[in-house]
Amino acid sequence: MMSSNDRLGFYEEVFQHGRSSGWEKSPGKKVILQALKAYAGKQRTPADARLLEVGCGSGDLLARISEEIPGRFRLYGVDFSDAAIALAKSRYGGMEFYVEDGCGTHFDDCTFDILVAYGVYEHFQDPLAGLREAARVLAKNGYFFCMMPTLG
Protein backbone atom coordinates (compact mmCIF):
# COMPACT_ATOMS: atom_id res chain seq x y z
CA MET A 1 0.00 0.00 0.00
CA MET A 2 1.24 3.48 -0.88
CA SER A 3 2.09 5.83 1.96
CA SER A 4 0.11 9.07 2.27
CA ASN A 5 3.09 11.08 1.01
CA ASP A 6 3.58 8.79 -2.00
CA ARG A 7 -0.13 8.97 -2.83
CA LEU A 8 -0.16 12.76 -2.55
CA GLY A 9 2.96 13.00 -4.72
CA PHE A 10 1.31 10.84 -7.38
CA TYR A 11 -1.84 13.00 -7.51
CA GLU A 12 0.11 16.26 -7.48
CA GLU A 13 2.01 14.99 -10.54
CA VAL A 14 -1.19 13.90 -12.29
CA PHE A 15 -2.92 17.25 -11.86
CA GLN A 16 0.16 19.38 -12.55
CA HIS A 17 0.63 17.68 -15.91
CA GLY A 18 -3.02 17.49 -16.96
CA ARG A 19 -3.27 13.71 -16.87
CA SER A 20 -6.61 13.51 -15.08
CA SER A 21 -8.88 14.02 -18.09
CA GLY A 22 -9.63 10.30 -18.41
CA TRP A 23 -10.92 10.21 -14.85
CA GLU A 24 -13.13 13.21 -15.38
CA LYS A 25 -14.90 11.54 -18.29
CA SER A 26 -15.44 8.14 -16.67
CA PRO A 27 -18.87 6.61 -17.40
CA GLY A 28 -19.71 6.13 -13.71
CA LYS A 29 -19.97 9.88 -13.32
CA LYS A 30 -23.01 9.78 -15.62
CA VAL A 31 -24.65 7.46 -13.11
CA ILE A 32 -24.00 9.96 -10.29
CA LEU A 33 -25.42 12.78 -12.47
CA GLN A 34 -28.53 10.77 -13.33
CA ALA A 35 -29.12 10.00 -9.66
CA LEU A 36 -28.69 13.67 -8.73
CA LYS A 37 -31.10 14.74 -11.49
CA ALA A 38 -33.71 12.28 -10.26
CA TYR A 39 -33.17 13.48 -6.71
CA ALA A 40 -33.40 17.18 -7.69
CA GLY A 41 -36.51 16.50 -9.77
CA LYS A 42 -38.38 15.29 -6.71
CA GLN A 43 -38.01 18.66 -4.95
CA ARG A 44 -36.54 17.06 -1.84
CA THR A 45 -34.32 19.98 -0.95
CA PRO A 46 -34.43 23.75 -1.19
CA ALA A 47 -33.06 25.35 -4.33
CA ASP A 48 -29.91 26.39 -2.49
CA ALA A 49 -29.06 22.95 -1.11
CA ARG A 50 -25.41 22.56 -0.19
CA LEU A 51 -23.56 19.81 -2.03
CA LEU A 52 -20.03 18.69 -1.16
CA GLU A 53 -17.88 16.52 -3.40
CA VAL A 54 -15.19 14.66 -1.48
CA GLY A 55 -12.14 14.08 -3.67
CA CYS A 56 -13.27 16.65 -6.23
CA GLY A 57 -10.00 16.70 -8.16
CA SER A 58 -10.02 19.52 -10.69
CA GLY A 59 -13.74 20.19 -10.17
CA ASP A 60 -15.05 18.82 -13.45
CA LEU A 61 -17.84 16.73 -11.90
CA LEU A 62 -19.05 19.73 -9.90
CA ALA A 63 -19.01 21.76 -13.11
CA ARG A 64 -21.12 19.12 -14.83
CA ILE A 65 -23.55 19.15 -11.91
CA SER A 66 -23.78 22.95 -12.24
CA GLU A 67 -24.36 22.74 -16.01
CA GLU A 68 -26.78 19.81 -16.05
CA ILE A 69 -28.76 20.76 -12.92
CA PRO A 70 -28.43 24.56 -13.05
CA GLY A 71 -29.22 26.72 -10.07
CA ARG A 72 -30.05 23.77 -7.89
CA PHE A 73 -27.07 23.44 -5.56
CA ARG A 74 -24.44 25.51 -3.80
CA LEU A 75 -21.32 23.58 -4.73
CA TYR A 76 -18.25 22.81 -2.62
CA GLY A 77 -15.30 20.53 -3.21
CA VAL A 78 -12.43 19.15 -1.15
CA ASP A 79 -9.34 17.35 -2.32
CA PHE A 80 -6.01 16.76 -0.66
CA SER A 81 -4.07 17.79 -3.78
CA ASP A 82 -2.95 21.43 -3.93
CA ALA A 83 -2.51 21.13 -7.70
CA ALA A 84 -6.04 19.77 -8.20
CA ILE A 85 -7.64 22.52 -6.12
CA ALA A 86 -5.56 25.23 -7.82
CA LEU A 87 -6.81 23.91 -11.16
CA ALA A 88 -10.42 23.79 -9.94
CA LYS A 89 -10.25 27.36 -8.64
CA SER A 90 -8.77 28.61 -11.91
CA ARG A 91 -11.47 26.92 -14.00
CA TYR A 92 -14.68 27.29 -12.03
CA GLY A 93 -16.03 30.36 -10.29
CA GLY A 94 -19.12 30.28 -8.14
CA MET A 95 -17.97 27.14 -6.34
CA GLU A 96 -15.87 26.80 -3.21
CA PHE A 97 -12.81 24.55 -3.22
CA TYR A 98 -10.59 23.59 -0.30
CA VAL A 99 -7.35 21.67 0.05
CA GLU A 100 -8.41 19.24 2.74
CA ASP A 101 -8.23 15.58 3.52
CA GLY A 102 -11.66 13.95 3.29
CA CYS A 103 -11.04 12.42 6.73
CA GLY A 104 -11.08 15.80 8.44
CA THR A 105 -12.59 18.97 7.02
CA HIS A 106 -13.19 22.40 8.50
CA PHE A 107 -16.95 22.25 7.98
CA ASP A 108 -19.38 22.29 10.87
CA ASP A 109 -21.50 19.26 11.72
CA CYS A 110 -24.56 18.77 9.51
CA THR A 111 -23.47 21.37 6.92
CA PHE A 112 -24.39 19.57 3.69
CA ASP A 113 -27.67 18.33 2.27
CA ILE A 114 -25.83 16.14 -0.23
CA LEU A 115 -22.42 14.49 -0.36
CA VAL A 116 -20.94 13.08 -3.54
CA ALA A 117 -17.94 10.78 -3.68
CA TYR A 118 -16.83 9.06 -6.85
CA GLY A 119 -13.97 6.60 -6.70
CA VAL A 120 -12.48 8.15 -3.58
CA TYR A 121 -12.65 6.06 -0.44
CA GLU A 122 -10.71 3.14 -1.87
CA HIS A 123 -7.69 5.49 -2.01
CA PHE A 124 -7.90 6.62 1.61
CA GLN A 125 -5.37 5.33 4.12
CA ASP A 126 -8.33 4.91 6.51
CA PRO A 127 -11.60 4.71 4.52
CA LEU A 128 -13.67 4.35 7.68
CA ALA A 129 -12.36 7.72 8.95
CA GLY A 130 -13.48 9.26 5.64
CA LEU A 131 -16.95 7.76 5.99
CA ARG A 132 -17.18 9.01 9.58
CA GLU A 133 -16.32 12.52 8.37
CA ALA A 134 -18.95 12.25 5.64
CA ALA A 135 -21.54 11.26 8.25
CA ARG A 136 -20.48 14.15 10.49
CA VAL A 137 -20.87 16.89 7.85
CA LEU A 138 -24.00 15.43 6.25
CA ALA A 139 -27.24 16.99 7.49
CA LYS A 140 -29.91 14.90 9.16
CA ASN A 141 -31.98 13.39 6.34
CA GLY A 142 -29.20 14.29 3.89
CA TYR A 143 -28.26 12.13 0.92
CA PHE A 144 -24.94 10.46 0.15
CA PHE A 145 -24.20 9.59 -3.47
CA CYS A 146 -21.16 7.33 -3.49
CA MET A 147 -19.71 5.13 -6.18
CA MET A 148 -16.71 2.87 -5.83
CA PRO A 149 -15.10 0.58 -8.38
CA THR A 150 -15.77 -3.11 -8.23
CA LEU A 151 -14.05 -6.10 -9.74
CA GLY A 152 -16.10 -7.95 -12.31
Secondary structure, DSSP 4 states (H G I P E B T S, - for coil): ---HHHHHHHHHHHHHTT--HHHHT-THHHHHHHHHHHHHHTT-S-TTEEEEEET-TTSHHHHHHHHHSTTSEEEEEEES-HHHHHHHHHH-SSSEEEE--TTS-SPPTT-EEEEEEES-GGGSSSHHHHHHHHHHHEEEEEEEEEE-----
